[in-house]
Amino acid sequence: MPSRVDPYLINGRDAKNGHPTSLMTNFSNAKMQRPLTTGFKSSLFPLYETHSDAPEAEVFNTPMPSSIEPMGINIYCPRQRVDDYEHLICQEVTLRRTHYNRHQPVSSVWWLGSPLQQFSPEAITELCFRLSSYFSHQREDSTRGMEVTPMELNPNNLALMKGLNFNAIKINIDASVASGDRSLSNIAAALQILADYQSFNLSCVIKFSEQSHANFIDRLLNLLEASHCTHIEVSNQQGGPVSIEEQQACQNQLARINQHFADVAWRACGNNSFFAPCHSVGNLQKELKLEAGPWGYLDTRISLWLGFGVAALSLKAGNYQYNTPSNDHYVALLKRQKPPISRHFYLPSDKKTNVRIIQALLCGHAIESSNPQLSRQLSALLPGEWVTISADKIALSKEGVINLSTICNKLFAPLDQSEKT
């Protein structure tokens, strides 16, 4: 029997030791409250279902036809050291060779989680060259990125990344406990070192909570913008505040952040992901080629995403495949020459309308529709002050954007499948 994916899973924490994992999201069945900020895991993934022996698993096992469509690759790096992890990754790539066409052009390669803690410089170098031999066709405009902390932005690490042709860096900053006068000197020094290289596209994820002082957040955002950061995501995904006062404090903080980026003409997706005017997301929005995914807001033309490593997530033909989140289980499966796959997830046909609507709201804050039935149904579901409904468009108000996580949750309910957006 299929089982519904739990809407409120642990987000941003390693299930074993509680360390932050950033984009390394754990898809285990542990419950949490709905987060304030939007994201694929809380806003879309609950609509997917899983089978223990899903026929959708065959999608991944079907050999790839010859294809010129680009694909993306993500290497998942847990903070806790795994012995010989670089060779285990290579072994997994080999075991899953039927999942991809090695001659497909690679558009994106990201090292997620804690790569500079998981790997030595020598291991990173070896794995980069091994991956280049497995996936030999890199697009000229391809991204090779790595997640780091501010303390890891030192000359040695940056020289290593530049030498290996990395061209993107995502900094994870924990501002969940920050007084108004907390110093930014360490972050500023790291950003100055990064600026000296002039080689990397910079993005950032900031964790905030009710204990994040508004003055610190304002100073941090201004510093990042002055450092030519082109994408900033803020995240309040720790299970939600425990009191009405804390909830209101976080919501006020999120509203202030949204207003800040509106004032500087940055583009917003969801209620927490902001892009500078020069960012390519703007063109993707105009071309209707943008969608929210587990790895952020992505080009829909990349339909194959391969994830390798502990807790890795892959996407092929609209179906997701999830690797075991256990380090020990991952190692044991590979020792037995078995792919370290834990589950497969698919979108039921009766939820496709829900996903289309939520995707439109996340990517553009509006639904282009002249369907009166859809307008009536959304009017019944959502408070009037959150949306503006016209003859051919349903748009979120400022208050609706701030409450977008709640709106997505309400849209998990069954919708009339005759309604087209």
N, C-alpha and C positions, 0 to 999 in steps of 0.2 A: 504494500500500500504506500502511496506517496505521502510524505509528511511535509507540512508547511514549515518553511524556514523561520526560526524564531526571530521576531523583529528586533529584539533588543539583546544583542550579543555583546560580549566583551569587546570594546573598541579601543585600540591604542595601548593595550597591555598584553604582555606575554603571559599566557595562562599559567605558566609554571612558576615564574618568578616575579611577575608584576612590573617588569621593566617596560618603558614606553617602546612601541614598535613602529610608530608613525604609519607609513603606508603598508607595513606588514600587519595586516588586519587578521585577527584570529576569528575563524568562523565556527568555533565550537559552540555547543548549545548551553551557554551560560547566559542568564537573563540580566538585563539592566533596564533602567528607566530610559524613556525616549530622550535623546540628546536635543539640545537647543539648536545646534548648528546642523545644516544639511550635509548629506554625504550619501554615496551609493549604498553603503551598508545599512543605514537606517531608513533611507528615503525610497529605495527601490528593491533592495535584495529580499525584503520580507515577502515580496510577491512571487518569488521563485520557490520551486518545490524540489525535493530530492527523492530519489529511489535508491535503495541499497544495491539493486541490480538494474539500474535504469537503462532502458534501450538507448537513451540519449548518449550513453557512454560510447556507443558505437561511432558517434560522430567523430570522436577523437581518434579512434582506432582505424578509421577509413583512410587509406593513403591519400595524400594531397595530390590533386591533379597539377599539371604544369600551370603555374600562375605567375603573373607579373604584379599582382596586388601586393602592397607593402605589408609587413608584419612588425609587431613589436615584441621585445624580449625583456623580461624582468628577472633579475637574480635576487632572491630573497635571502637576507643575511641576518640571522638571529644574533642577539648580543652575546648570548652564552656560547662560548667556543665549542665548535664541533671538530673533532680531530680529522685532519685530512679532508676538510670540507670542499676545497677546490676540486679535488679528484672525484669526490662524490657527485658534485654538480656535473662534471664531465660524464660520469657514468650514467647519470639520469638523462642527460641530453642524448646519449647513444641509445639507451633503452627506449626512448620515446621518439625515435627517428621517423616512425610512421605518422606522427602527429603533424609533420611539417614537410614542406618542400625546401630542401637546403639551398635551392637556387632562387628562392623568393628574395626580393630586395628587403633589407632590414631598415626600417624607418626610425626605430627608437630602441635603445638599450639602456635600462636603468638598473642600478645597483641599489636596492632598497633596504631599509632597516639600519643595520650597524656594520657596513662593510669594512670600515677602517678599524673596528674592534674585532671583527670576525677573522679578517685576513691579515697576514703580513704583507709588506710591499712586494716581496718576491712572489707570494701566492697570487696577489692581484695581477701582477705582470704576467705570470704563467697563464692564469685563467683568461685574461684578455686575449692572449695569442691563441689559446685553444678555441675560444669562442669564435675568433675570426676565421679559424680553419673550418669549423662546423658550419658557420653562416658567412659565406665568403662574399656575398653581394651586399655591400653597404651603399645606401643612397648617398649622393653627394651632400644633401642637406640633412642627413640623419643626425639624431641626437644621441649622445653618449653621456649619461648623467649619473651622479652619485649623491646619495643623501649623507649629510654630515651634521655634526654639532659645531657651534662656534669655536669650541676648544680644539677641534680637529683641523681648523683652517690655519695651518702653519706652513712655512715655506717648504718643508720636506714633502708633506702630503700634496700640496699644490703642484710642486715640481713633478711628482710622480704622476698625477692626473694629467697634467699638460703633456708630459712625455708619452702618455698612452692615448692621447687624442680625445680625452674627455673635454666636452664643451659646455656642460651644464652642471650646476650645483644647486641642490636644495638644502637649505639650512633649517634644522628643527630647533626651535627656541621654546623653552619652557618658561612661560610667564604666568603660570597658574598661581604663584605666590610672589607678588611683586609690590613693594611699597612705592609711594609716589616719588621718593628720592633714590630708589635703587639705581646703582650706577650702570651705565651702558658702556663703560670703558673697554671691557673685554670684547664685547660684540663689535664696537667701533674699531678696535685694533685688528680684529679678525677681518673685518670688511676692508680695511685699508690694505692689508696684505693681499687680499683677493684682488683689489683694484689694481695693484701693481702688475698683475699678470695680464689683465685686459683680454682674457681668453674664454671667459665662462659667462653663459647666460645664468642669471641669478633668480631663484625663487625662494620662498620661505613659508614655513608653517609655524604658526604661533599658537601655543596652548594658553588659554586664559580661563579664569574662573571668577567667582565673586570676590576672591582675594587679590585680583589684579587691579591695581590702582589706575584710574583713568589717565592720570598724568604720565605714568610710565608707559602705557600703551601708546599715547599720543607721541611721546618722544621716540619710542621704538619705531613707529610707522614712519615718522619723518626721517629718521636715520636711514631706514631701508630704502625709502624713495630717493633720498639724496645719493645713495650708493648704487643707483641704477637697477634696483630690483624691479622686475617686470610682472611678477605674480606673487601675491601674498594671500595665504589662506589662514583664517583664524578658526580655531577648533575648541569647542566646549563639549567634549564627548565623554566625560568621565562618569556618566551615570545620572547626570542632572543634579541640580541643587536639592537639598533636603528640606528646605523651608520656603515659604512664600517670599520672605524677605530676600533670601539668597537667589531665588528664581528671578525676582524682579531686578535685582542688582545685575545679574548676568544679561538679562534681556535689555536693560538700559545700556549696558556696555556694548552689546551687539548693535543696538540702534545707533549709538555714537560712532562706532566703527563704519557702519554702512553710510552714515552721513558724511564722515570724513572722506571716504572714497568718492562719493557723489560730488563733493565740493572740488575735488581735483580731477574730475572727469575720467575716473577709471571705470572700466566695465565690470559689472557684477554678475556672477553666476551663483545660483542657490542664494543663500543669505550670508555666505562666508568666504567666497572665493573671488578675488579681485584682480583685474588684469589692466596693466598700463595701456594707454592708447596705441602704442606701437606693437602690442602683442598680436600674434596671428589668430588668437581666438576671435577677434573682431571680424575677420574675414570669414571664418568658419560659421559664425552666427549668421552673417548676411547670406551665405550660401546654403544655409540649413544643413550643414555638414558637421554639426557639433552635438555631442551627447555626453551625459554624465556616466562615468564608469568607475570601477574600483580604484583606478589609478588617476582620477581627476577628470577634467573635461577634455575630451579626446575627439580626434578626427574620425568620423564614421567610416571613412574609406579604409581604415586599418581594422579589418574584421578578425584577424588572427593575432592573439596575444598569448605568448608562451611564458609561463612562470616556472622557474626551476629553483629547487631548494625547499627547506622546511616551511610549511604553511604557505606555499606558493599557490597562486590562483592563475588559471589559464582560461582563455575565451576562444571558442571556435564555433562558427555558425550559430551564434546566439546562445550557446550552452557553456556553462562554467564547470571547470574541473578543479578540485581543491586537494592539494597535497596534505599529508598528515602534519599536524602542528607539533608533534612530538619529535624532539631531536633523536631520542633513542629508537623510536619506531622507524623514522626515516632511514637511519643507518642500517637497522636490521633488515628492512625490505630490500635495500640495495645490495646488501651482502648476499641475499637470496636471489639476486638478479631479477627483482620484481620492481615495476614502477611504483613510486611511493605515493600512490593516489589514494585518497581517503573517501571522497564523495564526488558525485556529479549533480549539478543543479540545472534545471530547465524552467522556462517560463510557460505556464499553462496557457492554452489558447484563450480562456475566459479572462485572463489578466492583461492581455495585450493592449486593450483600450486604456486601462489604468496606467500602464507604463508610458504610452504615448502622451497622455495628459501630463503626468508627472515630469517626463523629460522636457516637455515644452515649457513648463513652469520653472524648472531648474535652469534651463539653458537660456531662456529669453524672458521669463517672468510674465508670459502671456500665451494664450491659446488662440490661434486664428481659427475661428469657427463661426458659421452662420446657422448652426443647428440649434433651434429653440429648445429642443428636448435636453441637450447638453447644458444649456444655460440654466434651465429650470432645475436640473439635477444638482448642478454646482451651487446654485442659489440656496437650495435646501440644505446642502452639506456645510456651507461656509458662511461665517458672519458677513453681513453686507459691507462692513467697513474694511474688509480684507480684499475685496475684489471690486472692479468696475466692469460692468457688463454692457456692451454695445451690440449693435446688430451683427457685426462680423468679428468681434474680438472680446475675449475675457482676459482682463489684465489685473495683475496684482497691484494693490496700493502699497505705499511705504510700510504700513502696518502689516499688510499681507506678506511682504518679503521677510520681515522680522519673524513672523509666525509660520514661515514656510515649512519648517519641520513638522509642525502640527497639521498643516494642510495636507502634506504628503501622507501622513498617517491616516487622516480622514479619507483620503482617496484610495486606501487599501480596500474599502468596501466595494461590493459588486456594483458595476456600472452597466447600463443598458448597452449591449454589444452592437445594437443597431446604430449607435451614435458614432459618427466619424468626426475626427478633428481635422 
